Amino acid sequence: MAERIAPGLIIASPASGSGKTTLTLGLLAAFRARGLDVRAAKSGPDYIDPAFHAAACGHPSLNLDSWAMEPALVDGLAAQAAAGGELLICEALMGLFDGVARVGAWGNGATADLAARTGWPVVLVVDGRGASQSVAAVVKGFATYRDDVRVAGVVLNNIASPRHRSLIEGAIDALGIPVLGALPRTPGHALPERHLGLVQASETDALAERLSTLGAWVESHVDLDRLAALAVPYTPAPIGVAPPALPPPGQRIALASDAAFSFVYPHVLAGWRSAGAEVLPFSPLADQAPGADADAVVLPGGYPELHAGRLSAAQTFKARMRALAAQGAAIFGECGGYMTLGEVLVDADGQAHEMLGLLSVQTSFAKRKLHLGYRLVTTLSDMALGPAGSRFRGHEFHYASVLSPGADAPLLTAEAADGTDLGPLGSRRGSVAGSFLHLIAREG
């Protein structure tokens, strides 16, 4: 008997801040409370929203990315996300058609690319603050901008009164697009934020209660049955296991995993496991050390700048990491993990903390500068993820600055999504390597 494939739909909006995440989380919580096996996905390079999705629906939320992922990988991950479920809700990023200037793997990163490839209909969340019938013009524009993208319904947000809703809904009804609900202008449903977005799901107080309340609120203002009925399945042929996005750096991979190191793409871990690798989590903040039999250690991104004092004092962790490096184990750090591999991390208050010293880079969170965007990179030497000349697609998003790059060899050469040459990135010393880049998938 063939495995059930959940029909899917996309929650999108004209711009960031329109209410996509609020509606997505409320829908996931509401459908789960009804007993529906609901699944989730996220368009684009994001760690924080998928963690909230997972908390709301009880399943991992997978990233789907038209700029960074080859079509076969997107197809495989979409099938994985939907396998066995009854409904799949994919949250868009930014505005529905927002992407980068040039095509990457097969698209420019816009959620519209995913809508076109999968056929998942779009439910558009539109902020009604400060407008009435003009909202219909926005909806019409989005509904007709691309012939291969179908806007199947609208949910209004920040609605001030029944009269306000009536004015907007009457104008949208004339377009033949149903208004599925209207969220009132009600304070108290926003989740706490910090410099990279929402505070992590694992750190949000009373998250289960917040999600339950949000689900009940969304259910009281949105027609869940009409919305779910819009979903359609995507069944790429053949449906199979997604190919590993990145080669595993070892057979037994010790993975730093706690509040300081939490930015790991589920599709990367799933790919490593499908390739036969074992992933062994440990907590540097708890002063835990990687297992003695680990042949690779990965320090992912996260918020080490908020926990630099504890990391500096974690002597068991530091000693074992230095011993593994001396033994030639593959050690790899991304973004916050890269900062931790360096000599010094300066926190937001300007206090310097000694880090692992396995790379000579020194970084500072006191000197803040936004670094943001897709990257296409080429390795300059052999490393655990591939030989020299390997090409990967990834994403950079951080505020930290490099005080001193140190004397280590650069790890990668990089170009931005628009083709701009960014020069060398990252550092390498022996079997230790890292950069600010979050790798998403290898090219080709």
Salt bridges, closest charged atoms under 4 A:
ASP37 OD1 - ARG39 NE 2.95
ASP37 OD1 - HIS59 NE2 2.84
ASP49 OD2 - LYS42 NZ 3.10
ASP75 OD1 - ARG117 NE 2.87
GLU91 OE2 - LYS42 NZ 3.64
GLU91 OE1 - HIS53 NE2 2.68
ASP113 OD1 - ARG146 NH1 3.11
ASP148 OD1 - ARG146 NE 2.99
GLU169 OE1 - ARG165 NE 2.86
GLU203 OE1 - ARG194 NH1 2.94
GLU219 OE2 - ARG34 NE 2.98
ASP225 OD1 - ARG34 NH1 2.85
GLU278 OE1 - ARG252 NH1 2.62
ASP293 OD2 - ARG252 NH2 2.65
GLU305 OE2 - HIS195 NE2 2.85
GLU334 OE1 - HIS438 ND1 3.67
ASP347 OD2 - HIS353 NE2 2.87
GLU354 OE1 - LYS318 NZ 2.76
GLU354 OE1 - ARG322 NH2 3.89
GLU396 OE1 - ARG375 NE 2.86
GLU396 OE2 - HIS398 NE2 2.85
ASP408 OD1 - ARG429 NE 3.07
GLU443 OE1 - ARG391 NE 2.61
GLU443 OE2 - ARG393 NH2 3.16
